[in-house]
Amino acid sequence: MSQNSSRRAFLQTVGCGTFLATLGSTLAVDLGLVPAAFANELEGSLNFGELEPLVCELQETPLDRLQSALVQKIRDGLELKTLVAAGALANARTFGGEDYIGFHTFMALAPALHLSTLMPAEAAALPVLKVLYRNTQRIHDFGGRQAEVLHELPSSSNASVDGAALNASFRSRALARGEQVLANMVAHDRQSALDALIPIVQDTHPEVHRTVLPYRAWEMQKIVGTEHALTLLRQSLRYCVRLEPQHRAETTAHGALLVSLWDEYKLHGKEPGKRTADKTLIEKWSQTFATGSPEDAGRAAASACAEGFAPQSIGEAISLAASHLVLRDGGRLPQWEDQLKPAGTVHGDSMGVHASDAANAWRNLAQVGTGRNVFACLIIGAWQVARDRQYPGNLLAEPLPIQHHIDQVRETDAGKLLARLDEAIQSNLQGHATAIAYQYGKLGLPSDDIFRTFARYAVSEDGALHAEKYFQTVWDDFHVTHPELRWQHVAALARVTASEYGRTAAGQLEARELLGLKT
């Protein structure tokens, strides 16, 4: 058990942080109840200024009164964006990027706000209420305010403003020191802090959540404000520092490949190119990433970088390779089924959904990062999507839809196709849903209308923690992909939506009643 897990177990045994708050940090350390490295965490609660009362309310309100209170605030004029901002800060302060359900919920908040713009006006609050309900529920399960992970950092003029110092803190697992370095870097220049954090994400076990969390945290600044950049980025640093030792061997393998390719393709000091790849080349790269070995995929990405192709083009191919895996996923094996994810389903933490979310994050980190990070994110992104295909599971011989599904879709009217899509989704017909999506795109029908159809289900269904985030992934990828290729992403979303249907999200029936919507 890790040091943090042992600490968390003890806190839960004695009533979370209440006992430690009574003792005080000095005595708690002297008694050996917590390591000295955590002493600062017991001092000083983070305060979020004008948002603080709302943040506390989201942490402390009993779940059975939460949604009625939030609906009243919305009726009184509180903007959904403000609610999401407070939810993100409540989440970060409580979990600090260290709880599985917690960080999944954080990553769903911004997509929920986007989903609200695709809903009918009277239902716009539904996606935000859905994720905030999950957020507060998990906060209560975690121990509430007494179990908060993030606390105010002590000021220090001695901490470095240097990426090398941040990396050294990470490698020695000196979390307190690393957070102080990160704080100084953020105060000096937020971009330099992100650029120093990305190599740490790259150096750890290449896993979807470590990849997605820093990008979603960076993007969350658009909602909560740049003044909270440190609170947001601390989550990613803590996630990486808590990495289990057994992943070190794999870290060495992909890290060695990156160094080798960097030298082979002379990427040192090279600026990202601006060449735009055509459809044929994008497809060729995507095929390599989706079917080749991880080493071959990384090499192909490095070669494309060296040849001066724009990061956007390379990232497009990586995302297409990932959505290809959604369409080839053989579904959850019987031995891994549960109530939310029965055998044969492909939603939630499936191979394809995880690959797509990770690919989306890597290509976006290549866009917001600078220097070596641009090429490194693309190379590791290509490597990871090929590696993900090799995880234990089952792959279909060919991607969906197969000819049987295609032959059964002959409608050409948008309304009739969307009605067929609803029917396929509600019958959990994954293959048929993909064929309808392809037919819709082939006819050049309005993409916003089909996305609104998917949005309804991304809100109403549980989605096993991934519905909102994956919807956002597909939306993003669709809008930066060649028109001739982008409907593959929509077909993948159709399959996942058909897979997840039938398991209503917690709190949604109550939310609909409060908003006066049909249930």
KATACOR-V281572 format. One record per pair of residues at least 4 apart in sequence whose ideal C-beta (glycine too) atoms are under 7 Angstrom apart, sorted by the first residue. I is the first residue (numbers start at 0). GAP is how many residues later the second one is. D is the distance in whole Angstrom. If there is no record, write none. Layout:
i = {I | I}
gap = {GAP | GAP}
d = {D | D}
This chain:
i = {0 | 0 | 1 | 1 | 2 | 2 | 3 | 3 | 3 | 4 | 5 | 6 | 6 | 6 | 7 | 8 | 9 | 9 | 10 | 10 | 10 | 10 | 11 | 11 | 13 | 14 | 15 | 15 | 15 | 16 | 16 | 16 | 17 | 17 | 18 | 19 | 19 | 19 | 20 | 22 | 22 | 23 | 24 | 24 | 24 | 24 | 25 | 26 | 27 | 27 | 27 | 28 | 28 | 28 | 33 | 36 | 36 | 39 | 39 | 39 | 39 | 40 | 42 | 43 | 43 | 44 | 44 | 45 | 45 | 45 | 45 | 45 | 46 | 47 | 47 | 47 | 50 | 50 | 50 | 50 | 51 | 52 | 53 | 53 | 54 | 54 | 54 | 54 | 55 | 56 | 57 | 57 | 57 | 57 | 57 | 57 | 58 | 58 | 58 | 58 | 58 | 59 | 59 | 60 | 60 | 60 | 60 | 62 | 62 | 62 | 64 | 65 | 65 | 65 | 66 | 66 | 66 | 66 | 66 | 66 | 66 | 67 | 67 | 68 | 69 | 69 | 69 | 69 | 70 | 70 | 70 | 71 | 72 | 73 | 73 | 77 | 77 | 79 | 79 | 79 | 79 | 79 | 79 | 80 | 80 | 80 | 81 | 82 | 82 | 82 | 83 | 83 | 83 | 83 | 83 | 83 | 83 | 84 | 84 | 84 | 85 | 86 | 86 | 86 | 86 | 87 | 87 | 87 | 87 | 87 | 87 | 88 | 88 | 88 | 88 | 89 | 89 | 89 | 90 | 90 | 90 | 90 | 90 | 91 | 91 | 91 | 91 | 91 | 91 | 92 | 92 | 93 | 93 | 93 | 93 | 93 | 94 | 94 | 94 | 94 | 94 | 95 | 95 | 95 | 95 | 95 | 96 | 96 | 96 | 96 | 96 | 96 | 97 | 97 | 97 | 97 | 98 | 98 | 99 | 100 | 100 | 100 | 101 | 101 | 101 | 102 | 102 | 102 | 102 | 103 | 103 | 104 | 104 | 104 | 104 | 105 | 106 | 106 | 106 | 106 | 107 | 107 | 107 | 107 | 108 | 108 | 109 | 109 | 109 | 109 | 109 | 110 | 110 | 110 | 110 | 110 | 111 | 111 | 111 | 111 | 111 | 111 | 112 | 112 | 113 | 114 | 114 | 114 | 114 | 114 | 114 | 114 | 115 | 115 | 115 | 115 | 117 | 117 | 117 | 118 | 118 | 118 | 118 | 118 | 118 | 121 | 121 | 122 | 122 | 124 | 124 | 125 | 125 | 125 | 126 | 126 | 126 | 127 | 128 | 128 | 128 | 129 | 129 | 129 | 129 | 129 | 129 | 130 | 130 | 131 | 132 | 132 | 132 | 133 | 133 | 134 | 135 | 136 | 137 | 138 | 139 | 141 | 142 | 149 | 149 | 152 | 152 | 152 | 155 | 158 | 158 | 158 | 159 | 159 | 159 | 160 | 160 | 160 | 162 | 162 | 162 | 163 | 164 | 164 | 165 | 165 | 165 | 165 | 165 | 165 | 166 | 166 | 166 | 167 | 168 | 168 | 168 | 168 | 169 | 169 | 169 | 169 | 172 | 173 | 174 | 174 | 174 | 175 | 176 | 177 | 177 | 177 | 178 | 178 | 178 | 179 | 180 | 181 | 181 | 181 | 181 | 181 | 181 | 182 | 182 | 183 | 184 | 184 | 184 | 184 | 185 | 185 | 185 | 185 | 185 | 187 | 188 | 189 | 189 | 189 | 190 | 190 | 191 | 192 | 192 | 193 | 193 | 193 | 193 | 194 | 194 | 194 | 194 | 196 | 196 | 196 | 196 | 196 | 197 | 197 | 197 | 197 | 197 | 197 | 198 | 199 | 199 | 200 | 200 | 200 | 200 | 200 | 201 | 201 | 202 | 202 | 203 | 203 | 203 | 203 | 203 | 204 | 204 | 204 | 204 | 204 | 205 | 205 | 205 | 207 | 207 | 207 | 207 | 208 | 209 | 209 | 210 | 210 | 210 | 211 | 211 | 211 | 211 | 212 | 212 | 212 | 212 | 213 | 213 | 213 | 214 | 214 | 214 | 214 | 215 | 216 | 216 | 216 | 216 | 217 | 219 | 219 | 220 | 220 | 220 | 220 | 223 | 227 | 228 | 229 | 232 | 233 | 234 | 235 | 236 | 237 | 242 | 246 | 247 | 248 | 249 | 250 | 251 | 252 | 253 | 253 | 253 | 254 | 255 | 256 | 256 | 256 | 256 | 257 | 257 | 257 | 257 | 258 | 259 | 260 | 260 | 260 | 260 | 260 | 261 | 261 | 264 | 264 | 264 | 264 | 265 | 265 | 266 | 266 | 266 | 266 | 271 | 271 | 272 | 272 | 272 | 273 | 274 | 274 | 274 | 275 | 275 | 276 | 276 | 276 | 276 | 278 | 278 | 278 | 278 | 279 | 280 | 281 | 281 | 281 | 281 | 281 | 281 | 281 | 282 | 283 | 284 | 284 | 284 | 284 | 284 | 285 | 285 | 285 | 285 | 285 | 286 | 287 | 287 | 287 | 287 | 288 | 288 | 288 | 288 | 288 | 288 | 288 | 288 | 289 | 289 | 289 | 291 | 291 | 291 | 292 | 292 | 293 | 293 | 293 | 293 | 294 | 295 | 296 | 296 | 296 | 296 | 296 | 297 | 297 | 297 | 297 | 298 | 299 | 299 | 300 | 300 | 300 | 300 | 300 | 301 | 301 | 302 | 303 | 303 | 304 | 304 | 304 | 308 | 308 | 310 | 310 | 310 | 310 | 310 | 311 | 311 | 312 | 313 | 313 | 314 | 314 | 314 | 314 | 315 | 315 | 315 | 316 | 317 | 317 | 317 | 317 | 317 | 317 | 317 | 318 | 318 | 318 | 318 | 318 | 318 | 319 | 319 | 319 | 319 | 320 | 321 | 321 | 321 | 321 | 322 | 322 | 322 | 322 | 322 | 323 | 323 | 323 | 324 | 324 | 324 | 324 | 324 | 324 | 325 | 325 | 325 | 325 | 325 | 325 | 325 | 326 | 326 | 326 | 326 | 326 | 326 | 327 | 327 | 327 | 328 | 328 | 328 | 328 | 329 | 329 | 329 | 329 | 330 | 330 | 330 | 330 | 331 | 331 | 331 | 331 | 331 | 331 | 331 | 332 | 332 | 332 | 333 | 336 | 336 | 336 | 339 | 339 | 339 | 339 | 340 | 340 | 340 | 340 | 344 | 345 | 345 | 345 | 345 | 345 | 345 | 346 | 346 | 346 | 346 | 346 | 346 | 346 | 347 | 347 | 347 | 347 | 348 | 348 | 348 | 349 | 350 | 350 | 350 | 350 | 351 | 351 | 352 | 352 | 352 | 352 | 353 | 353 | 354 | 354 | 354 | 355 | 355 | 355 | 355 | 356 | 356 | 356 | 356 | 357 | 357 | 358 | 358 | 358 | 359 | 359 | 359 | 359 | 360 | 361 | 361 | 361 | 361 | 361 | 362 | 362 | 363 | 364 | 364 | 364 | 365 | 365 | 365 | 368 | 368 | 368 | 369 | 371 | 372 | 373 | 374 | 375 | 376 | 377 | 378 | 379 | 380 | 381 | 382 | 383 | 395 | 397 | 399 | 399 | 399 | 399 | 399 | 400 | 400 | 400 | 400 | 400 | 400 | 401 | 402 | 404 | 404 | 404 | 404 | 405 | 407 | 407 | 408 | 408 | 408 | 410 | 410 | 410 | 411 | 412 | 413 | 413 | 413 | 413 | 414 | 415 | 416 | 416 | 416 | 416 | 417 | 417 | 417 | 417 | 418 | 419 | 419 | 420 | 420 | 420 | 420 | 420 | 421 | 421 | 422 | 423 | 423 | 423 | 423 | 423 | 424 | 424 | 424 | 424 | 424 | 425 | 427 | 427 | 427 | 427 | 428 | 428 | 429 | 429 | 429 | 429 | 430 | 431 | 432 | 432 | 432 | 432 | 432 | 433 | 433 | 433 | 433 | 434 | 435 | 435 | 436 | 436 | 436 | 436 | 436 | 436 | 437 | 437 | 437 | 438 | 439 | 439 | 440 | 440 | 446 | 447 | 448 | 449 | 449 | 450 | 450 | 453 | 453 | 453 | 453 | 454 | 454 | 455 | 456 | 456 | 456 | 457 | 457 | 457 | 457 | 459 | 459 | 459 | 460 | 460 | 460 | 460 | 460 | 460 | 461 | 461 | 461 | 462 | 462 | 465 | 466 | 466 | 467 | 468 | 469 | 469 | 470 | 470 | 471 | 472 | 473 | 473 | 473 | 473 | 473 | 474 | 475 | 476 | 476 | 477 | 477 | 477 | 480 | 480 | 480 | 481 | 486 | 487 | 488 | 489 | 490 | 491 | 492 | 493 | 494 | 495 | 496 | 503 | 503 | 506 | 507 | 508 | 508 | 509 | 510 | 511 | 511 | 512}
gap = {4 | 5 | 240 | 242 | 4 | 32 | 4 | 94 | 238 | 4 | 4 | 4 | 27 | 31 | 4 | 4 | 4 | 23 | 5 | 6 | 132 | 136 | 4 | 131 | 5 | 4 | 127 | 130 | 131 | 4 | 129 | 130 | 4 | 128 | 4 | 8 | 13 | 22 | 125 | 4 | 5 | 4 | 4 | 14 | 17 | 18 | 4 | 4 | 5 | 6 | 14 | 5 | 7 | 10 | 4 | 138 | 139 | 111 | 113 | 114 | 136 | 110 | 108 | 107 | 108 | 106 | 107 | 47 | 104 | 105 | 106 | 185 | 5 | 4 | 7 | 41 | 4 | 34 | 35 | 38 | 4 | 4 | 4 | 32 | 4 | 31 | 34 | 35 | 4 | 4 | 28 | 29 | 32 | 74 | 77 | 78 | 31 | 35 | 80 | 85 | 86 | 84 | 85 | 4 | 5 | 8 | 75 | 73 | 74 | 77 | 4 | 4 | 67 | 70 | 4 | 62 | 66 | 440 | 443 | 444 | 447 | 4 | 446 | 4 | 4 | 13 | 59 | 62 | 4 | 443 | 444 | 4 | 5 | 4 | 51 | 4 | 5 | 4 | 33 | 36 | 44 | 45 | 48 | 4 | 32 | 142 | 4 | 4 | 45 | 49 | 4 | 25 | 26 | 28 | 29 | 44 | 139 | 4 | 138 | 139 | 4 | 4 | 22 | 45 | 48 | 4 | 18 | 21 | 132 | 135 | 136 | 4 | 135 | 139 | 142 | 4 | 45 | 49 | 4 | 11 | 14 | 15 | 44 | 4 | 14 | 58 | 139 | 140 | 143 | 55 | 57 | 8 | 45 | 48 | 54 | 55 | 4 | 7 | 8 | 47 | 54 | 53 | 54 | 138 | 139 | 142 | 6 | 116 | 138 | 139 | 141 | 142 | 51 | 140 | 141 | 144 | 4 | 43 | 4 | 4 | 37 | 364 | 4 | 36 | 40 | 4 | 106 | 110 | 132 | 4 | 361 | 26 | 29 | 30 | 33 | 110 | 105 | 106 | 109 | 362 | 4 | 23 | 360 | 361 | 4 | 22 | 4 | 106 | 109 | 110 | 113 | 4 | 357 | 358 | 360 | 361 | 4 | 15 | 16 | 18 | 19 | 356 | 15 | 110 | 358 | 4 | 12 | 340 | 343 | 344 | 353 | 356 | 8 | 9 | 11 | 12 | 333 | 334 | 337 | 4 | 5 | 7 | 8 | 336 | 340 | 393 | 395 | 392 | 394 | 4 | 390 | 4 | 333 | 385 | 4 | 332 | 341 | 4 | 4 | 378 | 382 | 4 | 329 | 375 | 377 | 378 | 381 | 4 | 337 | 4 | 4 | 373 | 374 | 4 | 372 | 4 | 4 | 4 | 4 | 5 | 4 | 5 | 4 | 81 | 84 | 26 | 27 | 30 | 24 | 21 | 22 | 25 | 5 | 21 | 24 | 23 | 24 | 27 | 4 | 32 | 33 | 4 | 4 | 16 | 4 | 12 | 15 | 16 | 19 | 30 | 4 | 32 | 33 | 4 | 5 | 8 | 9 | 12 | 8 | 30 | 70 | 71 | 68 | 4 | 4 | 63 | 66 | 4 | 4 | 4 | 59 | 63 | 4 | 55 | 58 | 4 | 4 | 4 | 11 | 48 | 51 | 52 | 55 | 4 | 47 | 4 | 4 | 7 | 8 | 11 | 4 | 7 | 43 | 44 | 47 | 4 | 4 | 4 | 36 | 39 | 4 | 179 | 4 | 4 | 40 | 4 | 24 | 174 | 175 | 174 | 175 | 176 | 178 | 4 | 17 | 36 | 39 | 40 | 4 | 16 | 167 | 171 | 175 | 179 | 4 | 4 | 40 | 9 | 10 | 13 | 35 | 39 | 174 | 178 | 48 | 52 | 6 | 36 | 39 | 43 | 47 | 5 | 38 | 42 | 45 | 46 | 48 | 174 | 178 | 4 | 146 | 149 | 150 | 4 | 29 | 30 | 147 | 150 | 151 | 4 | 145 | 146 | 149 | 4 | 22 | 23 | 26 | 4 | 22 | 151 | 4 | 146 | 149 | 150 | 4 | 15 | 16 | 18 | 19 | 150 | 4 | 12 | 4 | 5 | 8 | 11 | 4 | 4 | 4 | 4 | 4 | 4 | 4 | 4 | 4 | 4 | 4 | 4 | 4 | 4 | 4 | 4 | 4 | 4 | 4 | 126 | 129 | 4 | 4 | 4 | 38 | 41 | 126 | 4 | 118 | 121 | 122 | 4 | 4 | 4 | 37 | 38 | 41 | 118 | 5 | 6 | 37 | 38 | 40 | 41 | 4 | 40 | 35 | 38 | 39 | 108 | 39 | 102 | 35 | 36 | 37 | 36 | 33 | 34 | 35 | 34 | 37 | 4 | 5 | 32 | 36 | 4 | 203 | 205 | 206 | 4 | 4 | 4 | 31 | 34 | 35 | 38 | 200 | 203 | 4 | 4 | 4 | 15 | 19 | 29 | 32 | 4 | 31 | 34 | 35 | 38 | 4 | 4 | 8 | 9 | 12 | 8 | 11 | 28 | 29 | 32 | 93 | 96 | 97 | 31 | 34 | 35 | 4 | 5 | 94 | 4 | 93 | 4 | 89 | 92 | 93 | 4 | 4 | 4 | 85 | 86 | 88 | 89 | 4 | 81 | 84 | 85 | 4 | 4 | 82 | 4 | 13 | 77 | 78 | 81 | 4 | 77 | 4 | 5 | 10 | 9 | 70 | 73 | 4 | 5 | 4 | 55 | 56 | 63 | 67 | 4 | 168 | 4 | 4 | 64 | 4 | 48 | 51 | 63 | 4 | 164 | 165 | 4 | 4 | 41 | 44 | 45 | 63 | 64 | 67 | 4 | 37 | 40 | 41 | 44 | 158 | 4 | 161 | 165 | 168 | 64 | 33 | 34 | 37 | 63 | 4 | 33 | 165 | 166 | 169 | 4 | 75 | 164 | 4 | 26 | 27 | 30 | 63 | 64 | 20 | 26 | 27 | 30 | 166 | 169 | 170 | 72 | 73 | 107 | 164 | 165 | 168 | 67 | 68 | 71 | 17 | 21 | 22 | 23 | 63 | 64 | 65 | 66 | 12 | 13 | 14 | 15 | 4 | 5 | 9 | 11 | 12 | 13 | 18 | 10 | 60 | 61 | 9 | 4 | 5 | 6 | 8 | 122 | 124 | 163 | 4 | 6 | 7 | 123 | 154 | 4 | 6 | 84 | 149 | 150 | 153 | 6 | 116 | 117 | 119 | 149 | 152 | 153 | 5 | 116 | 117 | 118 | 5 | 115 | 117 | 4 | 4 | 37 | 40 | 42 | 4 | 140 | 4 | 113 | 117 | 143 | 4 | 34 | 4 | 30 | 33 | 4 | 114 | 117 | 136 | 4 | 112 | 113 | 116 | 4 | 26 | 4 | 22 | 26 | 4 | 113 | 116 | 117 | 4 | 4 | 15 | 16 | 18 | 19 | 4 | 18 | 4 | 4 | 8 | 12 | 8 | 11 | 12 | 4 | 5 | 8 | 4 | 4 | 4 | 4 | 4 | 4 | 4 | 4 | 4 | 4 | 4 | 4 | 4 | 4 | 4 | 4 | 5 | 30 | 31 | 34 | 95 | 4 | 5 | 30 | 33 | 34 | 37 | 29 | 4 | 26 | 27 | 29 | 30 | 29 | 24 | 27 | 26 | 27 | 30 | 5 | 6 | 9 | 31 | 4 | 4 | 31 | 32 | 35 | 4 | 4 | 4 | 19 | 22 | 23 | 4 | 31 | 32 | 35 | 4 | 4 | 16 | 4 | 12 | 15 | 32 | 73 | 4 | 31 | 4 | 5 | 8 | 9 | 12 | 74 | 8 | 32 | 72 | 73 | 76 | 75 | 70 | 71 | 73 | 74 | 4 | 69 | 4 | 65 | 68 | 69 | 4 | 4 | 4 | 61 | 62 | 64 | 65 | 4 | 57 | 60 | 61 | 4 | 4 | 58 | 4 | 13 | 50 | 53 | 54 | 57 | 4 | 49 | 53 | 4 | 5 | 10 | 46 | 49 | 4 | 4 | 4 | 4 | 40 | 4 | 24 | 4 | 17 | 39 | 43 | 4 | 16 | 4 | 4 | 40 | 44 | 5 | 9 | 10 | 13 | 44 | 45 | 48 | 6 | 39 | 40 | 42 | 43 | 44 | 41 | 42 | 43 | 4 | 37 | 4 | 4 | 33 | 4 | 4 | 4 | 26 | 4 | 22 | 4 | 4 | 4 | 15 | 16 | 18 | 19 | 4 | 4 | 4 | 12 | 8 | 11 | 12 | 4 | 5 | 8 | 4 | 4 | 4 | 4 | 4 | 4 | 4 | 4 | 4 | 4 | 4 | 4 | 4 | 5 | 4 | 4 | 4 | 10 | 4 | 4 | 5 | 7 | 6}
d = {5 | 5 | 6 | 7 | 6 | 7 | 6 | 7 | 6 | 6 | 7 | 6 | 6 | 7 | 6 | 6 | 7 | 7 | 5 | 6 | 7 | 6 | 6 | 7 | 4 | 6 | 4 | 4 | 4 | 5 | 4 | 5 | 7 | 5 | 6 | 5 | 7 | 6 | 7 | 5 | 5 | 7 | 6 | 5 | 4 | 6 | 6 | 6 | 5 | 5 | 7 | 6 | 5 | 5 | 5 | 7 | 5 | 7 | 7 | 6 | 6 | 5 | 7 | 6 | 4 | 6 | 7 | 5 | 6 | 6 | 5 | 7 | 5 | 5 | 5 | 5 | 5 | 6 | 5 | 6 | 6 | 6 | 7 | 4 | 7 | 5 | 5 | 5 | 6 | 5 | 6 | 6 | 4 | 7 | 7 | 6 | 5 | 7 | 5 | 6 | 6 | 7 | 7 | 6 | 5 | 6 | 7 | 6 | 6 | 6 | 6 | 6 | 6 | 5 | 6 | 6 | 6 | 6 | 6 | 5 | 6 | 7 | 6 | 7 | 6 | 7 | 6 | 7 | 6 | 4 | 6 | 6 | 4 | 6 | 5 | 6 | 6 | 6 | 6 | 6 | 7 | 6 | 5 | 6 | 6 | 6 | 6 | 6 | 6 | 7 | 6 | 5 | 7 | 7 | 5 | 6 | 6 | 7 | 5 | 4 | 6 | 6 | 5 | 5 | 5 | 6 | 6 | 5 | 5 | 7 | 6 | 6 | 6 | 6 | 7 | 6 | 7 | 7 | 6 | 6 | 6 | 5 | 6 | 7 | 7 | 6 | 5 | 6 | 6 | 5 | 5 | 7 | 5 | 6 | 5 | 7 | 4 | 3 | 6 | 7 | 6 | 3 | 5 | 7 | 6 | 5 | 5 | 6 | 3 | 6 | 5 | 4 | 6 | 6 | 7 | 6 | 6 | 6 | 7 | 6 | 5 | 7 | 7 | 6 | 7 | 6 | 6 | 6 | 7 | 7 | 4 | 6 | 5 | 5 | 6 | 7 | 6 | 7 | 5 | 5 | 6 | 5 | 4 | 5 | 7 | 6 | 7 | 7 | 6 | 6 | 6 | 6 | 4 | 6 | 6 | 4 | 7 | 4 | 5 | 7 | 4 | 5 | 6 | 7 | 6 | 7 | 4 | 5 | 6 | 6 | 6 | 7 | 5 | 7 | 5 | 6 | 6 | 5 | 4 | 4 | 5 | 6 | 7 | 6 | 7 | 7 | 7 | 7 | 6 | 5 | 6 | 6 | 5 | 6 | 7 | 5 | 7 | 6 | 6 | 7 | 4 | 7 | 6 | 5 | 6 | 6 | 7 | 6 | 6 | 6 | 6 | 6 | 4 | 6 | 7 | 6 | 6 | 6 | 6 | 6 | 6 | 5 | 3 | 6 | 6 | 6 | 6 | 5 | 5 | 4 | 5 | 5 | 4 | 5 | 7 | 5 | 5 | 5 | 6 | 7 | 3 | 6 | 6 | 5 | 7 | 6 | 5 | 6 | 7 | 5 | 6 | 7 | 6 | 6 | 5 | 5 | 3 | 6 | 6 | 5 | 6 | 6 | 6 | 6 | 6 | 7 | 5 | 7 | 7 | 6 | 6 | 6 | 6 | 6 | 7 | 7 | 6 | 6 | 6 | 7 | 6 | 7 | 6 | 6 | 5 | 6 | 7 | 6 | 4 | 6 | 6 | 4 | 5 | 4 | 7 | 7 | 7 | 7 | 6 | 5 | 6 | 7 | 6 | 6 | 6 | 6 | 6 | 7 | 7 | 6 | 6 | 6 | 6 | 7 | 6 | 6 | 6 | 6 | 6 | 7 | 6 | 5 | 5 | 7 | 6 | 7 | 5 | 6 | 6 | 6 | 7 | 6 | 6 | 6 | 6 | 6 | 6 | 5 | 5 | 7 | 6 | 7 | 6 | 3 | 6 | 6 | 6 | 6 | 5 | 6 | 4 | 6 | 4 | 6 | 6 | 6 | 5 | 4 | 6 | 6 | 5 | 7 | 4 | 6 | 6 | 5 | 6 | 6 | 4 | 7 | 6 | 4 | 5 | 5 | 6 | 4 | 6 | 6 | 6 | 6 | 6 | 5 | 7 | 5 | 6 | 7 | 5 | 6 | 6 | 6 | 7 | 6 | 6 | 7 | 6 | 6 | 6 | 6 | 7 | 7 | 7 | 6 | 6 | 7 | 6 | 7 | 6 | 7 | 6 | 6 | 6 | 6 | 7 | 6 | 6 | 6 | 7 | 7 | 6 | 6 | 6 | 6 | 4 | 6 | 5 | 7 | 5 | 6 | 7 | 4 | 7 | 7 | 7 | 6 | 6 | 5 | 5 | 5 | 3 | 5 | 6 | 5 | 5 | 5 | 6 | 6 | 6 | 4 | 5 | 5 | 4 | 6 | 5 | 5 | 6 | 6 | 6 | 6 | 7 | 6 | 5 | 7 | 6 | 6 | 6 | 7 | 6 | 6 | 7 | 7 | 4 | 6 | 4 | 4 | 5 | 7 | 6 | 5 | 6 | 6 | 5 | 5 | 7 | 6 | 6 | 4 | 5 | 5 | 6 | 4 | 4 | 7 | 4 | 5 | 6 | 7 | 6 | 6 | 5 | 4 | 4 | 6 | 6 | 7 | 4 | 6 | 7 | 4 | 6 | 5 | 6 | 4 | 6 | 7 | 6 | 7 | 6 | 5 | 5 | 4 | 6 | 5 | 6 | 5 | 5 | 7 | 5 | 6 | 5 | 6 | 6 | 5 | 7 | 6 | 6 | 6 | 7 | 7 | 7 | 5 | 6 | 3 | 6 | 6 | 6 | 6 | 5 | 6 | 7 | 5 | 7 | 6 | 5 | 5 | 6 | 7 | 7 | 5 | 6 | 6 | 4 | 6 | 7 | 6 | 6 | 5 | 4 | 4 | 4 | 5 | 7 | 6 | 5 | 5 | 4 | 6 | 6 | 7 | 6 | 6 | 4 | 5 | 7 | 6 | 7 | 3 | 7 | 6 | 4 | 6 | 7 | 4 | 5 | 7 | 6 | 6 | 7 | 5 | 5 | 5 | 5 | 6 | 5 | 4 | 6 | 3 | 6 | 5 | 7 | 4 | 6 | 6 | 5 | 6 | 5 | 6 | 6 | 5 | 7 | 7 | 7 | 7 | 4 | 6 | 5 | 4 | 7 | 6 | 5 | 6 | 5 | 7 | 5 | 6 | 4 | 5 | 6 | 7 | 6 | 6 | 5 | 7 | 6 | 6 | 6 | 5 | 4 | 4 | 7 | 3 | 7 | 5 | 6 | 7 | 7 | 7 | 6 | 6 | 6 | 6 | 6 | 7 | 6 | 6 | 5 | 6 | 6 | 7 | 6 | 5 | 4 | 6 | 7 | 5 | 7 | 6 | 6 | 6 | 5 | 6 | 6 | 6 | 6 | 5 | 6 | 4 | 6 | 6 | 6 | 7 | 5 | 7 | 6 | 3 | 7 | 6 | 6 | 5 | 7 | 5 | 5 | 4 | 5 | 3 | 6 | 6 | 7 | 6 | 6 | 7 | 6 | 6 | 6 | 7 | 6 | 6 | 7 | 7 | 6 | 6 | 7 | 6 | 7 | 7 | 5 | 5 | 6 | 4 | 5 | 5 | 4 | 4 | 6 | 7 | 6 | 4 | 5 | 7 | 4 | 5 | 7 | 7 | 5 | 5 | 5 | 4 | 5 | 6 | 6 | 7 | 6 | 5 | 7 | 6 | 6 | 6 | 6 | 6 | 6 | 5 | 7 | 7 | 7 | 6 | 7 | 6 | 5 | 6 | 6 | 5 | 6 | 7 | 6 | 7 | 6 | 4 | 4 | 4 | 6 | 6 | 6 | 6 | 5 | 5 | 5 | 6 | 6 | 7 | 6 | 7 | 6 | 6 | 7 | 5 | 5 | 6 | 7 | 6 | 7 | 4 | 6 | 7 | 4 | 6 | 4 | 5 | 5 | 6 | 6 | 7 | 7 | 7 | 7 | 5 | 4 | 4 | 6 | 6 | 5 | 7 | 5 | 6 | 3 | 6 | 6 | 6 | 7 | 7 | 7 | 6 | 7 | 6 | 6 | 6 | 5 | 6 | 7 | 6 | 5 | 5 | 6 | 7 | 5 | 6 | 4 | 6 | 6 | 6 | 6 | 5 | 6 | 6 | 7 | 6 | 5 | 7 | 5 | 2 | 5 | 5 | 6 | 6 | 7 | 6 | 7 | 6 | 6 | 7 | 6 | 6 | 6 | 5 | 7 | 7 | 4 | 7 | 7 | 6 | 5 | 5 | 5 | 6 | 5 | 4 | 7 | 6 | 6 | 7 | 7 | 6 | 7 | 7 | 6 | 6 | 6 | 6 | 7 | 6 | 7 | 6 | 6 | 7 | 6 | 6 | 6 | 4 | 5 | 6}
